[in-house]
Amino acid sequence: MNDLNSLLETLASKPAQAYLVIGHNPASFAKNFIAKIYCPRRCGSCSHCHKLQTGTHPDLFWVTKSGKRMSIDQIRELQQQALYAPLEASKKIYVLEGVEDLSLEAANSLLKILESPPSFLIFLLLARSQNLLPTIISRCQVIKLPKPSEETIASGLRQRGWKEAAIEYLLSVTRGNEISDDLQPSRNILEERDQLRQRLSQTTDAELWESLRSENLFARREANLEILRRLRRWNVAETLRAAAALSDCPTEAIRVFIEEATYWCRDLLTEGTETTRFHRDGSAELAAIKTDSTKLAEALRALETAPWKWQRQNANLQLLLESLLFTLRAALA
Ligand SMILES: [Zn+2]
């Protein structure tokens, strides 16, 4: 029995009234947990098992977002319904998916029922992050689900017919995380990447900055890499303009640029000595760049401290980015 199964076993034998489940695939964890609560042996043939399989269990309520986030109306409706006793089981279970996106109003409404729930109620709040009202968290038992290893993700993709090179690229873009549902990569992802690179290599600097704001993870990554390539040939005036343009980008885009540059420098620093790379699809390109390891280490330090200086010390963002880009340029030249 693996760790997750034994955890389920222990929890289901005497469930608490509210759980916050964060991390990898919380919905699948919730389904197993609920099945164990309703039928500890998971016989597969009783009325509970049957109704769970067909999605018709009258005491299970699975609430998903109706729009971009869970609405206050959904929570209000839940608040009223939840007070009625269960029909067939001893417990009535509410699963709320995506609670990290709750509005303050909805969160406060949910808090009311979490404060004094009837004894037959169990709440399973599923979230991607712990970005929730502390008062909600404090009323829940928090379960953090471990992330699968890269090898597990890769073998899952292999089983679904993905080719090795595409898997390497996907893992490189997602930094070894799972491919989220909203990413939906196409099977021609490598051809699309090459076309994207080709197109980005011919765009103006201004268009390149615009691409940093893209919703598409692949487009953002390639735009960041193109900036790092251009940085090596930009003159002083162009580098200053770049710092100004970058400082105008949304905070998240600047953070991602710094992250991408950090991984690029780390790859360059370990080039030829390690097999694991962040830019696994770019080894030929990385190998062709002549670098000075002292300057690279300096650039890495600057990149790693930049977010801290910027957020905690209120440094002037544009000046900070100017200094960062010049340090980077010196390391990559
Ligand atoms: Zn059963």
Boltz pocket constraint, residues with backbone or C-beta under 6 A from the ligand:
constraints:
  - pocket:
      binder: B
      contacts: [[A, 38], [A, 39], [A, 41], [A, 42], [A, 43], [A, 44], [A, 45], [A, 46], [A, 47], [A, 48], [A, 49], [A, 50]]
      max_distance: 6.0
